[in-house]
Amino acid sequence: MAFLKPIDIAEANAVRQDTLIEHLGIVITEAGDDWLRATMPVDARTKQPFGLLHGGASVVLAETLGSMAGGYCVDAATQMVVGLEINANHLRAVREGTVTGTARALHVGRSTQVWEIRIEDEAGRPVCVSRLTLAVVPRR
């Protein structure tokens, strides 16, 4: 499933203002015809008390990517997507640097979407794999 229109990276990042996305330093960096990529720093905003990347921060990155990507698969004038369920398997600890997440659709239907989001460290090693289920709902 390809996005309905090409993604403008500057426009995608503009919606971050005054949100958790901006606070955590998540930045959309690249997009293809059917995938979306973003980075997130591993710093004081995203670490847990033991100095490791917080699993919840990884989930925020995953849900951000999946939801944004899902929104590019619907007619934004009449529809929007909302999260129904998310899961995450945390595979590797990260103490510093930047992690990169990439969202790809597993299913894009009329009423639901399922996205897989893979998060990697700077060496390209898997940090987290997440699956997000979205509902497609009418825009009010």
C-alpha atoms as an extended CHARMM CRD file, in Angstrom:
* protein
*
       140  EXT
         1         1  MET       CA              0.0000000000        0.0000000000        0.0000000000  PROA      1               0.0000000000
         2         2  ALA       CA              1.4700000000        3.3050000000       -1.0350000000  PROA      2               0.0000000000
         3         3  PHE       CA              0.7050000000        6.5970000000        0.6480000000  PROA      3               0.0000000000
         4         4  LEU       CA             -2.0200000000        8.6450000000       -1.0190000000  PROA      4               0.0000000000
         5         5  LYS       CA              0.4100000000       11.5000000000       -1.6330000000  PROA      5               0.0000000000
         6         6  PRO       CA              4.1430000000       12.0740000000       -1.2570000000  PROA      6               0.0000000000
         7         7  ILE       CA              5.1490000000       13.0370000000        2.2720000000  PROA      7               0.0000000000
         8         8  ASP       CA              6.5940000000       16.5060000000        2.7810000000  PROA      8               0.0000000000
         9         9  ILE       CA              9.1260000000       16.0280000000        5.6260000000  PROA      9               0.0000000000
        10        10  ALA       CA              8.9260000000       19.6760000000        6.7510000000  PROA      10              0.0000000000
        11        11  GLU       CA              5.1250000000       19.4650000000        6.8850000000  PROA      11              0.0000000000
        12        12  ALA       CA              5.2860000000       16.1810000000        8.7950000000  PROA      12              0.0000000000
        13        13  ASN       CA              7.6030000000       17.7600000000       11.3760000000  PROA      13              0.0000000000
        14        14  ALA       CA              5.4850000000       20.9140000000       11.6850000000  PROA      14              0.0000000000
        15        15  VAL       CA              2.7360000000       19.0160000000       13.5290000000  PROA      15              0.0000000000
        16        16  ARG       CA              5.2040000000       18.2170000000       16.3480000000  PROA      16              0.0000000000
        17        17  GLN       CA              5.0300000000       21.6990000000       17.8410000000  PROA      17              0.0000000000
        18        18  ASP       CA              3.9200000000       21.7560000000       21.4900000000  PROA      18              0.0000000000
        19        19  THR       CA              3.4340000000       17.9830000000       21.6610000000  PROA      19              0.0000000000
        20        20  LEU       CA              5.0630000000       15.0080000000       23.3560000000  PROA      20              0.0000000000
        21        21  ILE       CA              6.6980000000       14.2690000000       19.9950000000  PROA      21              0.0000000000
        22        22  GLU       CA              8.5960000000       17.5570000000       20.1080000000  PROA      22              0.0000000000
        23        23  HSD       CA              9.3860000000       17.2000000000       23.8220000000  PROA      23              0.0000000000
        24        24  LEU       CA             11.0590000000       13.8100000000       23.2620000000  PROA      24              0.0000000000
        25        25  GLY       CA             13.0380000000       15.1350000000       20.2860000000  PROA      25              0.0000000000
        26        26  ILE       CA             11.4100000000       12.8500000000       17.7040000000  PROA      26              0.0000000000
        27        27  VAL       CA             12.1110000000       14.0800000000       14.1720000000  PROA      27              0.0000000000
        28        28  ILE       CA             10.7230000000       12.6490000000       10.9290000000  PROA      28              0.0000000000
        29        29  THR       CA             13.7580000000       12.1800000000        8.6950000000  PROA      29              0.0000000000
        30        30  GLU       CA             12.7480000000       10.1820000000        5.6120000000  PROA      30              0.0000000000
        31        31  ALA       CA              9.7730000000        8.7470000000        3.7770000000  PROA      31              0.0000000000
        32        32  GLY       CA              9.3040000000        6.3870000000        0.8880000000  PROA      32              0.0000000000
        33        33  ASP       CA              6.2080000000        5.4000000000       -1.0500000000  PROA      33              0.0000000000
        34        34  ASP       CA              5.0850000000        3.1130000000        1.7850000000  PROA      34              0.0000000000
        35        35  TRP       CA              7.3690000000        3.7020000000        4.7880000000  PROA      35              0.0000000000
        36        36  LEU       CA              8.1370000000        6.4830000000        7.2530000000  PROA      36              0.0000000000
        37        37  ARG       CA             11.3180000000        6.9640000000        9.3300000000  PROA      37              0.0000000000
        38        38  ALA       CA             12.1610000000        9.0960000000       12.3750000000  PROA      38              0.0000000000
        39        39  THR       CA             14.9180000000        9.4860000000       14.9290000000  PROA      39              0.0000000000
        40        40  MET       CA             14.8040000000        9.9980000000       18.6870000000  PROA      40              0.0000000000
        41        41  PRO       CA             17.7090000000       10.9300000000       20.9770000000  PROA      41              0.0000000000
        42        42  VAL       CA             18.6560000000        8.7350000000       23.9020000000  PROA      42              0.0000000000
        43        43  ASP       CA             19.1000000000       11.4460000000       26.5250000000  PROA      43              0.0000000000
        44        44  ALA       CA             17.6250000000       12.6790000000       29.8140000000  PROA      44              0.0000000000
        45        45  ARG       CA             14.1690000000       13.0390000000       28.1820000000  PROA      45              0.0000000000
        46        46  THR       CA             14.0270000000        9.4220000000       27.0130000000  PROA      46              0.0000000000
        47        47  LYS       CA             15.9820000000        7.4340000000       29.6320000000  PROA      47              0.0000000000
        48        48  GLN       CA             14.7050000000        5.5400000000       32.6550000000  PROA      48              0.0000000000
        49        49  PRO       CA             16.4140000000        5.8940000000       36.0860000000  PROA      49              0.0000000000
        50        50  PHE       CA             19.0270000000        3.1900000000       35.3220000000  PROA      50              0.0000000000
        51        51  GLY       CA             20.3500000000        5.2000000000       32.3590000000  PROA      51              0.0000000000
        52        52  LEU       CA             18.7850000000        3.0530000000       29.6180000000  PROA      52              0.0000000000
        53        53  LEU       CA             16.3660000000        4.0600000000       26.8840000000  PROA      53              0.0000000000
        54        54  HSD       CA             12.9080000000        3.8940000000       28.4830000000  PROA      54              0.0000000000
        55        55  GLY       CA             10.6400000000        1.2990000000       26.8750000000  PROA      55              0.0000000000
        56        56  GLY       CA              7.8000000000        3.8080000000       27.0060000000  PROA      56              0.0000000000
        57        57  ALA       CA              9.8250000000        6.2500000000       24.9170000000  PROA      57              0.0000000000
        58        58  SER       CA             10.3150000000        3.5190000000       22.3050000000  PROA      58              0.0000000000
        59        59  VAL       CA              6.5460000000        2.9750000000       22.3020000000  PROA      59              0.0000000000
        60        60  VAL       CA              5.9640000000        6.7140000000       21.8150000000  PROA      60              0.0000000000
        61        61  LEU       CA              8.3110000000        6.6460000000       18.8140000000  PROA      61              0.0000000000
        62        62  ALA       CA              6.5330000000        3.5730000000       17.4310000000  PROA      62              0.0000000000
        63        63  GLU       CA              3.0290000000        4.9810000000       17.8790000000  PROA      63              0.0000000000
        64        64  THR       CA              4.0760000000        8.3220000000       16.4220000000  PROA      64              0.0000000000
        65        65  LEU       CA              5.4640000000        6.6930000000       13.2810000000  PROA      65              0.0000000000
        66        66  GLY       CA              2.6070000000        4.2370000000       12.7940000000  PROA      66              0.0000000000
        67        67  SER       CA             -0.1000000000        6.8080000000       13.3860000000  PROA      67              0.0000000000
        68        68  MET       CA              1.4850000000        9.3970000000       11.1250000000  PROA      68              0.0000000000
        69        69  ALA       CA              2.0500000000        6.8210000000        8.3830000000  PROA      69              0.0000000000
        70        70  GLY       CA             -1.5130000000        5.5660000000        8.7610000000  PROA      70              0.0000000000
        71        71  GLY       CA             -2.8150000000        9.0840000000        8.3730000000  PROA      71              0.0000000000
        72        72  TYR       CA             -1.1280000000        9.3050000000        4.9690000000  PROA      72              0.0000000000
        73        73  CYS       CA             -3.1730000000        6.2820000000        3.8250000000  PROA      73              0.0000000000
        74        74  VAL       CA             -6.6140000000        7.8670000000        4.3300000000  PROA      74              0.0000000000
        75        75  ASP       CA             -8.4210000000       10.8850000000        2.8980000000  PROA      75              0.0000000000
        76        76  ALA       CA             -7.5550000000       13.4310000000        5.5990000000  PROA      76              0.0000000000
        77        77  ALA       CA            -10.5590000000       15.5820000000        4.6860000000  PROA      77              0.0000000000
        78        78  THR       CA            -13.0100000000       12.8590000000        5.7120000000  PROA      78              0.0000000000
        79        79  GLN       CA            -11.0880000000       10.2850000000        7.7750000000  PROA      79              0.0000000000
        80        80  MET       CA             -8.4670000000        9.9550000000       10.4930000000  PROA      80              0.0000000000
        81        81  VAL       CA             -6.7480000000        7.0960000000       12.2980000000  PROA      81              0.0000000000
        82        82  VAL       CA             -6.6570000000        6.3960000000       16.0300000000  PROA      82              0.0000000000
        83        83  GLY       CA             -4.7040000000        3.8000000000       17.9540000000  PROA      83              0.0000000000
        84        84  LEU       CA             -6.5140000000        0.6520000000       19.0950000000  PROA      84              0.0000000000
        85        85  GLU       CA             -3.6290000000       -1.4630000000       20.3680000000  PROA      85              0.0000000000
        86        86  ILE       CA              0.1410000000       -1.3820000000       20.4840000000  PROA      86              0.0000000000
        87        87  ASN       CA              2.6940000000       -3.9180000000       21.6420000000  PROA      87              0.0000000000
        88        88  ALA       CA              6.4460000000       -3.7460000000       21.8310000000  PROA      88              0.0000000000
        89        89  ASN       CA              9.2440000000       -6.2340000000       22.2640000000  PROA      89              0.0000000000
        90        90  HSD       CA             12.3430000000       -4.5740000000       23.6890000000  PROA      90              0.0000000000
        91        91  LEU       CA             15.3600000000       -6.4100000000       22.2850000000  PROA      91              0.0000000000
        92        92  ARG       CA             18.4550000000       -4.4060000000       23.1990000000  PROA      92              0.0000000000
        93        93  ALA       CA             19.3880000000       -1.7550000000       25.7510000000  PROA      93              0.0000000000
        94        94  VAL       CA             20.6370000000        1.6240000000       24.5460000000  PROA      94              0.0000000000
        95        95  ARG       CA             22.4760000000        4.0650000000       26.8270000000  PROA      95              0.0000000000
        96        96  GLU       CA             23.3070000000        6.9490000000       24.4860000000  PROA      96              0.0000000000
        97        97  GLY       CA             23.1140000000        8.2320000000       20.9430000000  PROA      97              0.0000000000
        98        98  THR       CA             20.1030000000        8.1260000000       18.6840000000  PROA      98              0.0000000000
        99        99  VAL       CA             17.6040000000        5.4420000000       17.7600000000  PROA      99              0.0000000000
       100       100  THR       CA             15.8600000000        5.2690000000       14.3980000000  PROA      100             0.0000000000
       101       101  GLY       CA             12.3870000000        3.8680000000       13.8100000000  PROA      101             0.0000000000
       102       102  THR       CA             10.8580000000        2.7810000000       10.5210000000  PROA      102             0.0000000000
       103       103  ALA       CA              7.1320000000        2.1100000000       10.0480000000  PROA      103             0.0000000000
       104       104  ARG       CA              5.8300000000       -0.2090000000        7.3350000000  PROA      104             0.0000000000
       105       105  ALA       CA              2.2490000000       -1.3300000000        6.7860000000  PROA      105             0.0000000000
       106       106  LEU       CA              1.2840000000       -4.9520000000        7.3030000000  PROA      106             0.0000000000
       107       107  HSD       CA             -2.3840000000       -4.2820000000        6.4960000000  PROA      107             0.0000000000
       108       108  VAL       CA             -4.2290000000       -1.1900000000        5.2800000000  PROA      108             0.0000000000
       109       109  GLY       CA             -7.9630000000       -1.7870000000        5.1460000000  PROA      109             0.0000000000
       110       110  ARG       CA            -11.0990000000        0.3110000000        5.0700000000  PROA      110             0.0000000000
       111       111  SER       CA            -11.6720000000        0.1410000000        8.8360000000  PROA      111             0.0000000000
       112       112  THR       CA             -8.3340000000       -0.9540000000       10.3300000000  PROA      112             0.0000000000
       113       113  GLN       CA             -4.6200000000       -0.7310000000        9.6780000000  PROA      113             0.0000000000
       114       114  VAL       CA             -1.7390000000       -2.7280000000       11.1670000000  PROA      114             0.0000000000
       115       115  TRP       CA              1.7740000000       -1.2710000000       11.1790000000  PROA      115             0.0000000000
       116       116  GLU       CA              5.1180000000       -2.7920000000       12.0990000000  PROA      116             0.0000000000
       117       117  ILE       CA              7.6720000000       -0.3910000000       13.5260000000  PROA      117             0.0000000000
       118       118  ARG       CA             11.3100000000       -1.4460000000       13.8610000000  PROA      118             0.0000000000
       119       119  ILE       CA             13.6030000000        0.6360000000       16.0240000000  PROA      119             0.0000000000
       120       120  GLU       CA             17.3870000000        0.3170000000       15.6470000000  PROA      120             0.0000000000
       121       121  ASP       CA             20.4540000000        1.7710000000       17.3600000000  PROA      121             0.0000000000
       122       122  GLU       CA             23.1620000000        3.7190000000       15.5310000000  PROA      122             0.0000000000
       123       123  ALA       CA             24.8860000000        0.4450000000       14.5270000000  PROA      123             0.0000000000
       124       124  GLY       CA             21.6840000000       -0.8200000000       12.8860000000  PROA      124             0.0000000000
       125       125  ARG       CA             21.0330000000       -3.3930000000       15.6260000000  PROA      125             0.0000000000
       126       126  PRO       CA             17.4040000000       -4.0260000000       16.5910000000  PROA      126             0.0000000000
       127       127  VAL       CA             16.3080000000       -2.2720000000       19.7780000000  PROA      127             0.0000000000
       128       128  CYS       CA             12.5280000000       -2.7020000000       19.6520000000  PROA      128             0.0000000000
       129       129  VAL       CA              9.9300000000       -4.2270000000       17.3610000000  PROA      129             0.0000000000
       130       130  SER       CA              6.3990000000       -2.9250000000       17.7400000000  PROA      130             0.0000000000
       131       131  ARG       CA              3.0200000000       -3.6120000000       16.1380000000  PROA      131             0.0000000000
       132       132  LEU       CA              0.3440000000       -0.9150000000       16.0940000000  PROA      132             0.0000000000
       133       133  THR       CA             -3.3040000000       -1.4500000000       15.1900000000  PROA      133             0.0000000000
       134       134  LEU       CA             -5.2120000000        1.6430000000       14.0780000000  PROA      134             0.0000000000
       135       135  ALA       CA             -8.9120000000        2.2280000000       13.5380000000  PROA      135             0.0000000000
       136       136  VAL       CA             -9.9520000000        4.3090000000       10.5330000000  PROA      136             0.0000000000
       137       137  VAL       CA            -12.7270000000        6.6380000000       11.7040000000  PROA      137             0.0000000000
       138       138  PRO       CA            -14.7210000000        9.4830000000       10.1730000000  PROA      138             0.0000000000
       139       139  ARG       CA            -13.3350000000       12.9510000000       10.8110000000  PROA      139             0.0000000000
       140       140  ARG       CA            -15.8300000000       15.0610000000       12.7480000000  PROA      140             0.0000000000
